Structure formats: C-alpha cells, structure tokens
Amino acid sequence: MSWQLLALYLSCLSQICLADNGMVMSMDDGMTLAVGNMLSYLHFAPGDTLWFLGWVPESSGTMVGTCIALFMLAVIERWIAACRGVMEFHWSQQAIIIASDKLNTLPTRSYPIGFIKRFTPPFIPAHDISRGVMFAAQTLLNYLFMLTVMTFQLGFIFSLVVGLGVGETLFGRFGSVTHVH
C-alpha cells in the first residue's frame, strides 16, 4: 500500500510543479499592479505608487504636489543632519567638561597625558537618546528616498536631488561645525 501512496504523492507533486498560475514572467514590459504599471526604466509618466497603495499621483496636480512634498522632505533630511552635527559638537564639549570634572581638572587645551586617546564619553541619556532619535529619523527618510528612487519616476528623483542640494546649501555649514576647533 505504501507504493500506491508514493505514486499518488508523486502524481500530485508533478501537477503542482507544472501548474500554470496565469502569471506572466516576462521582464520586457512594466509590472502590472492593481492600480497601474510599474515601469522598470526612467520615465515621467504619472501613476506610480509612492510608499502606500493610496498614494498614486495620476494627474499633473498630484504629481506637482508629490514632488513638492518630496522636495520638502529632502530639505528636512539635510536639516536633521545639520542638527545632528551641531549637537554632536555640543555633546562632545559637554562630555569633556563632565569627564574633566570627574578628574578635578579644568577643560583646557592641555589635557592630561592620554586623556583624549582613552576618553570614552559617558552615557548621558538626554544626549544619547536624542542622538538615537535623530539618527532613526534620518535613516527612515533615507530609506523612504531609496524606495522613491526605485519607482524610476524622474520627477520624484529630481525633486529629491534638488531638495537635498538646497537643504545642503541652507544647512550644510552647520553640520560641519564638528570640524572647526
């Protein structure tokens, strides 16, 4: 009786493996979605889903609105990076003061021998939690930008690139405060 079960099992398995589920596996055309087509080449055609199924700009007005929103998000991402740079400088200065207070020395340019090389900033919840939140927000925006670029929609891509450039122009000098001594 076991050979009959084996034959039945192999028969069912072959039917499952050879079944056609109606899905066309050709990579020549765009991928058909429930709402529209996902084109796998750079294009300006509207109708791409952006992040959520409900966010599918199909008209000129919604495309312009989406591009403005992406532009503003890109500027905000550069602002967060600048805030992180300024705060890192502030936090490092505060950490040196706290560490020097523990050593009963003044924070001057002449640190005790090996102080800077062996110095590990203390964990200060207000500093480190804020640093983590800002980093998480910046990382979230960067992943959303990556998903936006993966739509191959040139309007979206240009909005992000121009927004990042404008944001860096406005806020880049603040992010480089850490390099000034």
ZIDA-V973600 format. One record per run of one state. SS is the DSSP state (2 for helix, 1 for strand, 0 for the rest). FROM is the first residue (numbers start at 1). TO is the last residue. If there is no record, write none. Layout:
ss=SS from=FROM to=TO
ss=SS from=FROM to=TO
This chain:
ss=0 from=1 to=1
ss=2 from=2 to=18
ss=0 from=19 to=30
ss=1 from=31 to=32
ss=0 from=33 to=36
ss=1 from=37 to=38
ss=0 from=39 to=42
ss=1 from=43 to=43
ss=0 from=44 to=48
ss=1 from=49 to=49
ss=0 from=50 to=55
ss=1 from=56 to=56
ss=0 from=57 to=59
ss=2 from=60 to=102
ss=0 from=103 to=114
ss=2 from=115 to=118
ss=0 from=119 to=124
ss=2 from=125 to=149
ss=0 from=150 to=152
ss=1 from=153 to=153
ss=2 from=154 to=179
ss=0 from=180 to=181
